[in-house]
Amino acid sequence: MAMIQKWPARLPVPDVDYSYSFKSPFVRTTLSSGRARQRRISNNSPTEVQVTWKIKWADMADFRYFVHEIVGKQSGWGFFLTPLAFEEHKKLVKARFINSDQPYEAVNDSNVFWVVSAKLETYDASLITYDEFIKRNPEFS
């Protein structure tokens, strides 16, 4: 099994554009008669997030190399670990680019920065733990 690469420390942390969607860990099968069946296909449901990076002109080569040569050479556009901020929580999550044909879009903001946007599929993005939830919502204990 290949090791999951960590986001390069030299590059900026992506900003979440406050547009994320949770994907269901269930699949629904319609039957020819009777009720449809639902079954769980995963214990961990992915979250899709729209992210942006503001990358210095000089660092864009590092970004491209990491995305295309490190992540892109893994089978099926492999996962990498990146820090993401969800609301007030910031944590390291397992992520991968959703669109392997065009993993990101880069716009030259100036001769100083590139603004890079992408959609990532993330795992392990739980905002709080069970204990934190119970502490905030004791009626569920």
C-alpha positions in Angstrom: 0.0 0.0 0.0 1.4 3.4 -1.0 2.1 6.0 1.7 -0.2 9.0 1.7 1.8 12.1 1.0 1.4 15.2 3.2 0.7 18.6 1.7 4.1 20.4 1.2 4.9 22.7 4.1 6.2 25.3 1.7 2.8 25.7 0.1 -0.1 27.6 1.6 -3.0 25.8 3.3 -6.2 25.8 1.1 -9.1 28.0 2.1 -12.5 26.3 2.2 -15.0 28.4 0.2 -17.8 27.6 2.6 -19.4 25.4 0.0 -19.2 21.8 1.1 -21.5 18.9 0.7 -21.7 15.6 2.5 -22.1 12.5 0.4 -24.3 9.7 1.7 -22.6 6.5 2.8 -25.7 4.6 1.6 -26.7 3.3 -1.8 -30.4 2.9 -2.7 -31.6 0.1 -4.9 -35.1 0.2 -6.4 -36.6 -3.2 -6.6 -39.2 -4.4 -9.1 -41.7 -5.0 -6.3 -41.8 -3.9 -2.7 -39.8 -1.2 -0.9 -36.5 0.0 -2.1 -33.4 -1.4 -0.3 -30.8 0.8 1.3 -27.4 -0.4 2.3 -24.4 1.2 3.8 -21.4 1.1 1.5 -18.9 2.9 3.7 -18.4 3.7 7.4 -16.9 7.0 6.5 -18.9 9.3 4.2 -16.9 11.7 2.0 -17.3 15.5 2.0 -16.8 17.5 -1.1 -15.3 20.9 -0.6 -14.5 23.8 -2.9 -11.1 25.1 -2.0 -8.8 27.9 -3.2 -5.1 28.6 -2.7 -3.3 31.9 -3.2 0.1 30.7 -4.4 3.1 32.8 -5.0 4.3 32.9 -8.5 7.6 31.3 -7.5 5.8 28.4 -5.7 3.5 27.5 -8.5 6.1 25.0 -9.9 6.1 23.2 -6.5 2.3 23.1 -6.5 2.1 21.7 -10.0 4.9 19.1 -9.3 3.1 17.9 -6.2 -0.3 17.6 -7.9 0.8 16.0 -11.1 3.9 14.0 -10.2 3.3 13.0 -6.6 -0.5 12.8 -6.3 -1.3 12.3 -10.0 1.0 9.4 -10.5 -0.8 7.4 -7.8 -3.4 5.1 -9.2 -6.8 6.8 -9.6 -5.5 10.2 -8.4 -4.5 9.2 -5.0 -5.1 10.7 -1.6 -2.9 13.2 0.2 -3.1 14.7 3.7 -3.9 18.4 3.9 -4.9 20.8 6.6 -8.4 22.2 6.2 -10.4 24.6 8.3 -14.0 23.8 8.8 -15.8 26.5 10.7 -13.7 27.0 13.8 -11.9 23.7 13.5 -8.7 23.1 11.6 -7.5 19.6 11.1 -5.5 17.3 8.8 -7.8 15.4 6.5 -7.3 12.8 3.8 -8.3 14.4 0.4 -8.1 13.9 -3.3 -8.9 15.9 -6.4 -12.3 15.0 -7.8 -11.8 15.8 -11.4 -8.7 14.0 -12.6 -9.0 15.4 -16.2 -8.7 19.0 -14.9 -7.9 18.8 -11.1 -7.7 22.5 -10.6 -8.1 25.9 -12.3 -5.3 28.5 -11.9 -5.8 32.2 -12.7 -2.9 34.6 -12.7 -4.0 37.2 -10.2 -0.9 39.3 -10.8 2.7 38.7 -11.5 2.9 37.9 -7.7 0.1 35.3 -7.1 -1.9 32.6 -8.8 -5.4 31.9 -7.5 -5.9 28.2 -7.7 -9.3 26.6 -7.2 -10.3 22.9 -7.0 -13.0 20.6 -5.7 -11.7 18.0 -3.2 -13.2 14.8 -1.9 -12.2 14.6 1.8 -12.5 12.0 4.5 -12.0 12.3 8.3 -13.5 15.8 8.2 -15.7 15.3 11.3 -16.0 18.7 12.9 -16.2 17.5 16.4 -15.8 14.2 18.3 -18.6 12.2 19.9 -17.5 13.4 23.4 -17.5 17.0 22.3 -21.0 16.5 20.8 -22.3 15.0 24.1 -20.7 17.8 26.1 -22.6 20.4 24.0 -25.8 18.3 23.8 -26.2 16.4 27.1 -29.7 15.3 26.2 -28.1 12.7 23.8 -26.1 10.9 26.4 
